[in-house]
Amino acid sequence: MTLSAVPDSHNQRQLLRKQVRQRRQQLSAAAQQQAAAGLIRQVTQLTALASTEHIALYLANDGELDTYPLIQALWQLGKTVYLPVLHPFTAGYLLFIRYDKNTLLFPNKFGIPEPLAQCQRLIPVNQLDIIFTPLVAFDATGNRLGMGGGFYDRTLSQLYPDSHCQVIGLAHSCQQVDAVPAQAWDIPLKQIITPEHCFIF
């Protein structure tokens, strides 16, 4: 079941964002646990996973898919995991910092836990093999609606045109809508994974 998107405008993007956020926030703890297990199944079946080493993920917030079980599964597969950190000097951009079991996390200005931005644990965005991105809503053509801050759009714009890095969105199935009203700065995704499906666009 999908929500009908409304014509392209800031207010209507905000309305769609609010509707879908409410939908995922209403998922029960059992549904979230089941979704997290489904996410692991989908990601570990990715053919490209075998040849990857450096993977960026994020910690769930606001009813998002719980990614921590996936992070643990990737650690067990010998992958190096990185978390996004708000850029301390360039507003609106993200850095990716290596994350392991001993990494201390601190809430950023949005209340989201993140590691310290230490240079020795930083990886340039173009050296990542996969970037798993959060999203609020998506449609059948790969358009992504984020939280509205533009952090991922700005950061992903730094990827080289011929970059080997794969950018893959993660979402609950209930976050799919009929159409996301795209704007000029939006970067459509080539792949989105839900606990039930892997969409290739």
FIKOLZA-1660 file (N, C-alpha, C; in steps of 0.1 Angstrom, whole numbers, plus 5000, padded with zeros to 4 digits):
% residues 201
   i   px   py   pz ch aa at
   1 5009 4988 5000  A  M  N
   1 5000 5000 5000  A  M CA
   1 5009 5012 5000  A  M  C
   2 5006 5022 4991  A  T  N
   2 5015 5034 4990  A  T CA
   2 5006 5046 4993  A  T  C
   3 5014 5057 4997  A  L  N
   3 5007 5070 4998  A  L CA
   3 5008 5077 4985  A  L  C
   4 4998 5085 4983  A  S  N
   4 4998 5093 4971  A  S CA
   4 5006 5106 4973  A  S  C
   5 5016 5108 4965  A  A  N
   5 5024 5120 4966  A  A CA
   5 5016 5132 4960  A  A  C
   6 5020 5144 4964  A  V  N
   6 5013 5156 4960  A  V CA
   6 5022 5164 4951  A  V  C
   7 5017 5175 4944  A  P  N
   7 5026 5182 4935  A  P CA
   7 5038 5188 4942  A  P  C
   8 5048 5190 4933  A  D  N
   8 5061 5194 4938  A  D CA
   8 5061 5208 4944  A  D  C
   9 5063 5209 4957  A  S  N
   9 5065 5221 4965  A  S CA
   9 5071 5218 4978  A  S  C
  10 5077 5228 4984  A  H  N
  10 5083 5226 4997  A  H CA
  10 5073 5221 5007  A  H  C
  11 5061 5227 5008  A  N  N
  11 5051 5224 5018  A  N CA
  11 5046 5209 5016  A  N  C
  12 5045 5205 5003  A  Q  N
  12 5039 5192 5001  A  Q CA
  12 5050 5181 5003  A  Q  C
  13 5062 5184 5001  A  R  N
  13 5073 5175 5004  A  R CA
  13 5073 5173 5020  A  R  C
  14 5071 5184 5027  A  Q  N
  14 5071 5183 5041  A  Q CA
  14 5059 5175 5046  A  Q  C
  15 5047 5176 5039  A  L  N
  15 5036 5168 5043  A  L CA
  15 5038 5154 5041  A  L  C
  16 5044 5150 5029  A  L  N
  16 5047 5136 5026  A  L CA
  16 5057 5131 5036  A  L  C
  17 5067 5139 5040  A  R  N
  17 5077 5135 5050  A  R CA
  17 5071 5132 5063  A  R  C
  18 5061 5140 5067  A  K  N
  18 5054 5138 5080  A  K CA
  18 5046 5126 5080  A  K  C
  19 5039 5123 5069  A  Q  N
  19 5030 5111 5068  A  Q CA
  19 5039 5098 5069  A  Q  C
  20 5050 5098 5062  A  V  N
  20 5057 5086 5061  A  V CA
  20 5065 5084 5074  A  V  C
  21 5070 5094 5080  A  R  N
  21 5077 5093 5093  A  R CA
  21 5067 5088 5104  A  R  C
  22 5055 5092 5104  A  Q  N
  22 5045 5087 5113  A  Q CA
  22 5042 5072 5111  A  Q  C
  23 5042 5069 5098  A  R  N
  23 5039 5055 5095  A  R CA
  23 5050 5046 5100  A  R  C
  24 5063 5049 5099  A  R  N
  24 5073 5040 5104  A  R CA
  24 5075 5041 5119  A  R  C
  25 5071 5053 5125  A  Q  N
  25 5072 5054 5139  A  Q CA
  25 5062 5045 5146  A  Q  C
  26 5051 5042 5139  A  Q  N
  26 5041 5033 5145  A  Q CA
  26 5044 5018 5144  A  Q  C
  27 5054 5015 5138  A  L  N
  27 5058 5000 5137  A  L CA
  27 5061 4995 5151  A  L  C
  28 5057 4983 5155  A  S  N
  28 5059 4978 5168  A  S CA
  28 5074 4973 5169  A  S  C
  29 5077 4971 5182  A  A  N
  29 5091 4966 5184  A  A CA
  29 5093 4952 5177  A  A  C
  30 5083 4944 5177  A  A  N
  30 5084 4931 5171  A  A CA
  30 5086 4933 5155  A  A  C
  31 5078 4942 5150  A  A  N
  31 5079 4945 5135  A  A CA
  31 5093 4950 5132  A  A  C
  32 5099 4959 5141  A  Q  N
  32 5112 4964 5138  A  Q CA
  32 5123 4953 5139  A  Q  C
  33 5121 4944 5148  A  Q  N
  33 5130 4933 5150  A  Q CA
  33 5130 4924 5138  A  Q  C
  34 5118 4921 5133  A  Q  N
  34 5117 4913 5121  A  Q CA
  34 5122 4920 5109  A  Q  C
  35 5120 4933 5108  A  A  N
  35 5126 4941 5097  A  A CA
  35 5141 4941 5097  A  A  C
  36 5147 4942 5109  A  A  N
  36 5162 4942 5110  A  A CA
  36 5167 4928 5105  A  A  C
  37 5160 4917 5108  A  A  N
  37 5165 4904 5104  A  A CA
  37 5164 4903 5089  A  A  C
  38 5153 4908 5083  A  G  N
  38 5151 4908 5069  A  G CA
  38 5161 4916 5061  A  G  C
  39 5165 4927 5067  A  L  N
  39 5175 4936 5061  A  L CA
  39 5189 4928 5060  A  L  C
  40 5192 4921 5071  A  I  N
  40 5205 4913 5070  A  I CA
  40 5204 4903 5059  A  I  C
  41 5193 4896 5057  A  R  N
  41 5191 4886 5047  A  R CA
  41 5193 4893 5033  A  R  C
  42 5187 4904 5031  A  Q  N
  42 5188 4911 5018  A  Q CA
  42 5202 4916 5015  A  Q  C
  43 5209 4922 5025  A  V  N
  43 5222 4928 5023  A  V CA
  43 5232 4917 5021  A  V  C
  44 5232 4906 5029  A  T  N
  44 5242 4896 5027  A  T CA
  44 5240 4887 5015  A  T  C
  45 5229 4889 5008  A  Q  N
  45 5227 4882 4995  A  Q CA
  45 5233 4891 4983  A  Q  C
  46 5237 4903 4986  A  L  N
  46 5242 4912 4975  A  L CA
  46 5255 4906 4969  A  L  C
  47 5255 4904 4956  A  T  N
  47 5267 4898 4949  A  T CA
  47 5279 4907 4952  A  T  C
  48 5277 4920 4952  A  A  N
  48 5289 4929 4953  A  A CA
  48 5295 4929 4967  A  A  C
  49 5288 4923 4977  A  L  N
  49 5293 4924 4990  A  L CA
  49 5306 4916 4992  A  L  C
  50 5308 4906 4985  A  A  N
  50 5320 4897 4986  A  A CA
  50 5333 4905 4983  A  A  C
  51 5332 4915 4974  A  S  N
  51 5344 4922 4969  A  S CA
  51 5345 4936 4976  A  S  C
  52 5337 4938 4986  A  T  N
  52 5338 4951 4993  A  T CA
  52 5345 4950 5007  A  T  C
  53 5351 4961 5011  A  E  N
  53 5358 4961 5024  A  E CA
  53 5353 4973 5033  A  E  C
  54 5351 4984 5027  A  H  N
  54 5348 4997 5034  A  H CA
  54 5333 5000 5032  A  H  C
  55 5325 4999 5042  A  I  N
  55 5310 5001 5041  A  I CA
  55 5306 5012 5051  A  I  C
  56 5299 5022 5046  A  A  N
  56 5293 5032 5054  A  A CA
  56 5278 5028 5058  A  A  C
  57 5275 5029 5070  A  L  N
  57 5261 5027 5075  A  L CA
  57 5257 5039 5084  A  L  C
  58 5247 5037 5091  A  Y  N
  58 5242 5048 5100  A  Y CA
  58 5235 5041 5111  A  Y  C
  59 5233 5048 5122  A  L  N
  59 5225 5042 5134  A  L CA
  59 5211 5048 5132  A  L  C
  60 5201 5039 5135  A  A  N
  60 5187 5042 5133  A  A CA
  60 5183 5053 5142  A  A  C
  61 5173 5061 5137  A  N  N
  61 5167 5072 5144  A  N CA
  61 5153 5074 5139  A  N  C
  62 5144 5079 5147  A  D  N
  62 5131 5083 5142  A  D CA
  62 5123 5072 5136  A  D  C
  63 5124 5059 5141  A  G  N
  63 5117 5048 5135  A  G CA
  63 5123 5042 5123  A  G  C
  64 5135 5046 5119  A  E  N
  64 5142 5040 5108  A  E CA
  64 5145 5025 5110  A  E  C
  65 5148 5018 5100  A  L  N
  65 5152 5004 5101  A  L CA
  65 5164 5003 5111  A  L  C
  66 5163 4993 5120  A  D  N
  66 5174 4991 5129  A  D CA
  66 5186 4985 5122  A  D  C
  67 5196 4993 5121  A  T  N
  67 5208 4988 5113  A  T CA
  67 5219 4982 5122  A  T  C
  68 5217 4983 5135  A  Y  N
  68 5228 4977 5143  A  Y CA
  68 5230 4962 5141  A  Y  C
  69 5220 4954 5140  A  P  N
  69 5222 4940 5137  A  P CA
  69 5229 4938 5124  A  P  C
  70 5227 4946 5114  A  L  N
  70 5234 4945 5102  A  L CA
  70 5249 4949 5103  A  L  C
  71 5251 4959 5111  A  I  N
  71 5265 4963 5114  A  I CA
  71 5273 4951 5120  A  I  C
  72 5266 4945 5130  A  Q  N
  72 5273 4933 5137  A  Q CA
  72 5275 4922 5127  A  Q  C
  73 5266 4920 5118  A  A  N
  73 5267 4909 5107  A  A CA
  73 5279 4913 5098  A  A  C
  74 5281 4925 5095  A  L  N
  74 5292 4929 5086  A  L CA
  74 5305 4928 5093  A  L  C
  75 5305 4931 5106  A  W  N
  75 5318 4929 5114  A  W CA
  75 5322 4914 5113  A  W  C
  76 5312 4905 5115  A  Q  N
  76 5315 4891 5115  A  Q CA
  76 5320 4887 5101  A  Q  C
  77 5316 4894 5091  A  L  N
  77 5321 4890 5077  A  L CA
  77 5335 4897 5074  A  L  C
  78 5340 4904 5084  A  G  N
  78 5353 4910 5083  A  G CA
  78 5353 4923 5076  A  G  C
  79 5341 4930 5075  A  K  N
  79 5340 4943 5068  A  K CA
  79 5344 4954 5078  A  K  C
  80 5349 4965 5072  A  T  N
  80 5351 4977 5080  A  T CA
  80 5340 4986 5079  A  T  C
  81 5334 4990 5090  A  V  N
  81 5321 4998 5090  A  V CA
  81 5325 5013 5094  A  V  C
  82 5318 5022 5087  A  Y  N
  82 5320 5036 5090  A  Y CA
  82 5306 5043 5093  A  Y  C
  83 5306 5053 5102  A  L  N
  83 5294 5060 5105  A  L CA
  83 5295 5074 5100  A  L  C
  84 5284 5081 5096  A  P  N
  84 5284 5095 5093  A  P CA
  84 5286 5104 5105  A  P  C
  85 5293 5114 5103  A  V  N
  85 5296 5124 5114  A  V CA
  85 5293 5138 5107  A  V  C
  86 5286 5147 5114  A  L  N
  86 5285 5160 5109  A  L CA
  86 5298 5167 5108  A  L  C
  87 5301 5172 5096  A  H  N
  87 5314 5179 5093  A  H CA
  87 5316 5190 5103  A  H  C
  88 5328 5190 5110  A  P  N
  88 5330 5201 5120  A  P CA
  88 5333 5214 5114  A  P  C
  89 5337 5215 5102  A  F  N
  89 5341 5228 5096  A  F CA
  89 5333 5232 5084  A  F  C
  90 5327 5222 5077  A  T  N
  90 5320 5226 5065  A  T CA
  90 5305 5222 5067  A  T  C
  91 5297 5232 5070  A  A  N
  91 5283 5230 5074  A  A CA
  91 5275 5223 5063  A  A  C
  92 5267 5213 5067  A  G  N
  92 5258 5207 5057  A  G CA
  92 5264 5194 5051  A  G  C
  93 5277 5191 5054  A  Y  N
  93 5283 5179 5048  A  Y CA
  93 5286 5169 5059  A  Y  C
  94 5289 5156 5055  A  L  N
  94 5292 5145 5064  A  L CA
  94 5306 5140 5062  A  L  C
  95 5312 5135 5072  A  L  N
  95 5324 5128 5072  A  L CA
  95 5321 5113 5076  A  L  C
  96 5329 5104 5071  A  F  N
  96 5327 5090 5075  A  F CA
  96 5338 5085 5084  A  F  C
  97 5335 5080 5096  A  I  N
  97 5345 5077 5106  A  I CA
  97 5344 5062 5109  A  I  C
  98 5355 5055 5110  A  R  N
  98 5355 5040 5112  A  R CA
  98 5348 5038 5126  A  R  C
  99 5340 5027 5126  A  Y  N
  99 5332 5024 5138  A  Y CA
  99 5334 5009 5141  A  Y  C
 100 5339 5006 5153  A  D  N
 100 5340 4992 5158  A  D CA
 100 5334 4991 5172  A  D  C
 101 5335 4979 5177  A  K  N
 101 5328 4976 5190  A  K CA
 101 5333 4985 5202  A  K  C
 102 5345 4991 5200  A  N  N
 102 5351 4998 5211  A  N CA
 102 5349 5014 5209  A  N  C
 103 5343 5017 5198  A  T  N
 103 5342 5032 5195  A  T CA
 103 5331 5038 5204  A  T  C
 104 5336 5049 5210  A  L  N
 104 5327 5057 5219  A  L CA
 104 5318 5066 5210  A  L  C
 105 5305 5067 5213  A  L  N
 105 5296 5076 5206  A  L CA
 105 5291 5087 5214  A  L  C
 106 5289 5099 5208  A  F  N
 106 5284 5111 5215  A  F CA
 106 5273 5117 5206  A  F  C
 107 5262 5122 5213  A  P  N
 107 5251 5127 5205  A  P CA
 107 5255 5140 5198  A  P  C
 108 5251 5141 5185  A  N  N
 108 5254 5154 5178  A  N CA
 108 5243 5164 5181  A  N  C
 109 5242 5175 5173  A  K  N
 109 5232 5185 5176  A  K CA
 109 5218 5181 5174  A  K  C
 110 5216 5169 5166  A  F  N
 110 5203 5164 5164  A  F CA
 110 5200 5153 5173  A  F  C
 111 5209 5150 5183  A  G  N
 111 5207 5139 5192  A  G CA
 111 5210 5126 5187  A  G  C
 112 5216 5125 5175  A  I  N
 112 5220 5112 5170  A  I CA
 112 5234 5108 5174  A  I  C
 113 5236 5096 5179  A  P  N
 113 5250 5092 5183  A  P CA
 113 5259 5091 5172  A  P  C
 114 5271 5097 5174  A  E  N
 114 5282 5096 5163  A  E CA
 114 5295 5095 5170  A  E  C
 115 5305 5089 5163  A  P  N
 115 5319 5089 5168  A  P CA
 115 5326 5102 5167  A  P  C
 116 5337 5104 5174  A  L  N
 116 5344 5116 5173  A  L CA
 116 5351 5117 5159  A  L  C
 117 5352 5129 5153  A  A  N
 117 5358 5130 5140  A  A CA
 117 5373 5131 5141  A  A  C
 118 5379 5119 5142  A  Q  N
 118 5393 5117 5143  A  Q CA
 118 5399 5114 5130  A  Q  C
 119 5409 5122 5126  A  C  N
 119 5415 5121 5113  A  C CA
 119 5420 5107 5110  A  C  C
 120 5426 5100 5120  A  Q  N
 120 5432 5087 5117  A  Q CA
 120 5421 5076 5115  A  Q  C
 121 5408 5080 5118  A  R  N
 121 5397 5070 5116  A  R CA
 121 5388 5074 5104  A  R  C
 122 5392 5085 5097  A  L  N
 122 5384 5090 5086  A  L CA
 122 5387 5083 5073  A  L  C
 123 5377 5081 5065  A  I  N
 123 5379 5076 5051  A  I CA
 123 5373 5086 5041  A  I  C
 124 5381 5090 5031  A  P  N
 124 5375 5099 5021  A  P CA
 124 5363 5092 5014  A  P  C
 125 5353 5099 5011  A  V  N
 125 5340 5093 5005  A  V CA
 125 5343 5085 4993  A  V  C
 126 5352 5089 4985  A  N  N
 126 5355 5081 4972  A  N CA
 126 5362 5068 4975  A  N  C
 127 5367 5065 4987  A  Q  N
 127 5373 5053 4990  A  Q CA
 127 5363 5042 4996  A  Q  C
 128 5351 5047 4999  A  L  N
 128 5341 5037 5003  A  L CA
 128 5336 5028 4992  A  L  C
 129 5333 5016 4995  A  D  N
 129 5328 5006 4985  A  D CA
 129 5313 5007 4984  A  D  C
 130 5306 5008 4996  A  I  N
 130 5292 5010 4996  A  I CA
 130 5288 5021 5007  A  I  C
 131 5279 5029 5003  A  I  N
 131 5273 5039 5013  A  I CA
 131 5258 5035 5014  A  I  C
 132 5254 5030 5025  A  F  N
 132 5240 5028 5028  A  F CA
 132 5234 5040 5034  A  F  C
 133 5224 5046 5027  A  T  N
 133 5218 5059 5031  A  T CA
 133 5205 5057 5037  A  T  C
 134 5201 5065 5047  A  P  N
 134 5188 5065 5052  A  P CA
 134 5179 5073 5043  A  P  C
 135 5166 5072 5044  A  L  N
 135 5157 5080 5036  A  L CA
 135 5143 5080 5043  A  L  C
 136 5135 5090 5040  A  V  N
 136 5121 5090 5046  A  V CA
 136 5112 5083 5037  A  V  C
 137 5113 5086 5024  A  A  N
 137 5103 5080 5014  A  A CA
 137 5111 5078 5001  A  A  C
 138 5105 5068 4993  A  F  N
 138 5111 5065 4980  A  F CA
 138 5100 5061 4971  A  F  C
 139 5103 5061 4958  A  D  N
 139 5093 5057 4948  A  D CA
 139 5099 5047 4938  A  D  C
 140 5091 5042 4929  A  A  N
 140 5095 5031 4920  A  A CA
 140 5105 5035 4910  A  A  C
 141 5109 5048 4909  A  T  N
 141 5120 5052 4900  A  T CA
 141 5133 5055 4907  A  T  C
 142 5133 5053 4921  A  G  N
 142 5146 5055 4928  A  G CA
 142 5147 5069 4934  A  G  C
 143 5137 5078 4932  A  N  N
 143 5137 5091 4939  A  N CA
 143 5136 5089 4954  A  N  C
 144 5145 5097 4961  A  R  N
 144 5146 5096 4975  A  R CA
 144 5142 5109 4982  A  R  C
 145 5134 5108 4992  A  L  N
 145 5131 5120 5000  A  L CA
 145 5138 5118 5014  A  L  C
 146 5147 5127 5017  A  G  N
 146 5154 5126 5030  A  G CA
 146 5147 5134 5041  A  G  C
 147 5154 5137 5051  A  M  N
 147 5148 5144 5063  A  M CA
 147 5147 5159 5060  A  M  C
 148 5154 5164 5049  A  G  N
 148 5153 5178 5045  A  G CA
 148 5165 5186 5048  A  G  C
 149 5175 5180 5054  A  G  N
 149 5187 5188 5057  A  G CA
 149 5197 5188 5045  A  G  C
 150 5196 5178 5036  A  G  N
 150 5204 5178 5024  A  G CA
 150 5218 5173 5027  A  G  C
 151 5221 5167 5038  A  F  N
 151 5235 5162 5042  A  F CA
 151 5240 5152 5032  A  F  C
 152 5231 5142 5029  A  Y  N
 152 5236 5131 5020  A  Y CA
 152 5237 5136 5006  A  Y  C
 153 5228 5144 5002  A  D  N
 153 5228 5150 4988  A  D CA
 153 5241 5157 4986  A  D  C
 154 5245 5166 4995  A  R  N
 154 5257 5174 4994  A  R CA
 154 5270 5164 4994  A  R  C
 155 5269 5155 5003  A  T  N
 155 5281 5146 5005  A  T CA
 155 5283 5137 4993  A  T  C
 156 5272 5131 4988  A  L  N
 156 5272 5122 4977  A  L CA
 156 5276 5129 4964  A  L  C
 157 5274 5142 4963  A  S  N
 157 5278 5150 4951  A  S CA
 157 5293 5150 4950  A  S  C
 158 5300 5147 4960  A  Q  N
 158 5315 5146 4960  A  Q CA
 158 5320 5134 4953  A  Q  C
 159 5312 5124 4951  A  L  N
 159 5316 5111 4945  A  L CA
 159 5320 5114 4930  A  L  C
 160 5331 5108 4926  A  Y  N
 160 5336 5110 4912  A  Y CA
 160 5325 5104 4903  A  Y  C
 161 5324 5109 4890  A  P  N
 161 5314 5103 4881  A  P CA
 161 5317 5089 4878  A  P  C
 162 5329 5084 4878  A  D  N
 162 5332 5070 4876  A  D CA
 162 5335 5063 4889  A  D  C
 163 5331 5068 4900  A  S  N
 163 5334 5062 4913  A  S CA
 163 5328 5047 4913  A  S  C
 164 5336 5039 4920  A  H  N
 164 5332 5025 4921  A  H CA
 164 5322 5023 4933  A  H  C
 165 5321 5034 4941  A  C  N
 165 5312 5033 4953  A  C CA
 165 5297 5032 4949  A  C  C
 166 5291 5022 4955  A  Q  N
 166 5277 5020 4953  A  Q CA
 166 5269 5027 4964  A  Q  C
 167 5259 5035 4961  A  V  N
 167 5250 5041 4970  A  V CA
 167 5237 5034 4971  A  V  C
 168 5233 5029 4982  A  I  N
 168 5221 5021 4984  A  I CA
 168 5213 5026 4995  A  I  C
 169 5200 5029 4992  A  G  N
 169 5191 5033 5002  A  G CA
 169 5185 5022 5010  A  G  C
 170 5182 5024 5023  A  L  N
 170 5176 5014 5032  A  L CA
 170 5163 5020 5037  A  L  C
 171 5152 5012 5037  A  A  N
 171 5139 5017 5041  A  A CA
 171 5130 5005 5045  A  A  C
 172 5120 5008 5053  A  H  N
 172 5109 4999 5055  A  H CA
 172 5101 4999 5043  A  H  C
 173 5094 4988 5040  A  S  N
 173 5085 4988 5028  A  S CA
 173 5074 4999 5029  A  S  C
 174 5070 5002 5041  A  C  N
 174 5059 5012 5043  A  C CA
 174 5063 5026 5039  A  C  C
 175 5076 5028 5036  A  Q  N
 175 5081 5041 5032  A  Q CA
 175 5081 5043 5017  A  Q  C
 176 5076 5033 5009  A  Q  N
 176 5074 5035 4995  A  Q CA
 176 5061 5042 4992  A  Q  C
 177 5063 5052 4983  A  V  N
 177 5051 5061 4979  A  V CA
 177 5049 5060 4964  A  V  C
 178 5038 5065 4960  A  D  N
 178 5035 5065 4945  A  D CA
 178 5046 5073 4937  A  D  C
 179 5049 5085 4943  A  A  N
 179 5058 5094 4936  A  A CA
 179 5064 5104 4946  A  A  C
 180 5078 5105 4945  A  V  N
 180 5084 5115 4954  A  V CA
 180 5086 5128 4945  A  V  C
 181 5081 5139 4949  A  P  N
 181 5083 5151 4941  A  P CA
 181 5097 5156 4942  A  P  C
 182 5105 5152 4931  A  A  N
 182 5119 5154 4931  A  A CA
 182 5122 5169 4928  A  A  C
 183 5134 5174 4934  A  Q  N
 183 5139 5187 4931  A  Q CA
 183 5153 5186 4925  A  Q  C
 184 5158 5197 4920  A  A  N
 184 5170 5197 4912  A  A CA
 184 5182 5191 4919  A  A  C
 185 5183 5193 4932  A  W  N
 185 5195 5188 4939  A  W CA
 185 5193 5174 4944  A  W  C
 186 5182 5168 4942  A  D  N
 186 5180 5154 4946  A  D CA
 186 5188 5145 4938  A  D  C
 187 5194 5135 4944  A  I  N
 187 5202 5125 4937  A  I CA
 187 5194 5112 4937  A  I  C
 188 5189 5107 4926  A  P  N
 188 5181 5095 4926  A  P CA
 188 5191 5083 4929  A  P  C
 189 5185 5073 4935  A  L  N
 189 5193 5061 4939  A  L CA
 189 5191 5050 4928  A  L  C
 190 5202 5042 4926  A  K  N
 190 5201 5031 4917  A  K CA
 190 5197 5019 4923  A  K  C
 191 5197 5019 4937  A  Q  N
 191 5193 5007 4944  A  Q CA
 191 5187 5010 4958  A  Q  C
 192 5176 5004 4962  A  I  N
 192 5171 5006 4975  A  I CA
 192 5167 4992 4980  A  I  C
 193 5170 4990 4993  A  I  N
 193 5167 4977 4999  A  I CA
 193 5157 4979 5010  A  I  C
 194 5147 4970 5010  A  T  N
 194 5138 4969 5022  A  T CA
 194 5140 4955 5027  A  T  C
 195 5134 4953 5039  A  P  N
 195 5135 4939 5044  A  P CA
 195 5130 4928 5035  A  P  C
 196 5121 4932 5026  A  E  N
 196 5115 4922 5017  A  E CA
 196 5120 4922 5003  A  E  C
 197 5126 4933 4998  A  H  N
 197 5129 4934 4984  A  H CA
 197 5142 4942 4982  A  H  C
 198 5149 4939 4971  A  C  N
 198 5160 4947 4967  A  C CA
 198 5156 4953 4953  A  C  C
 199 5154 4966 4953  A  F  N
 199 5150 4973 4941  A  F CA
 199 5162 4978 4933  A  F  C
 200 5162 4975 4920  A  I  N
 200 5173 4981 4912  A  I CA
 200 5166 4990 4902  A  I  C
 201 5171 5002 4901  A  F  N
 201 5165 5012 4892  A  F CA
 201 5174 5015 4880  A  F  C
% end
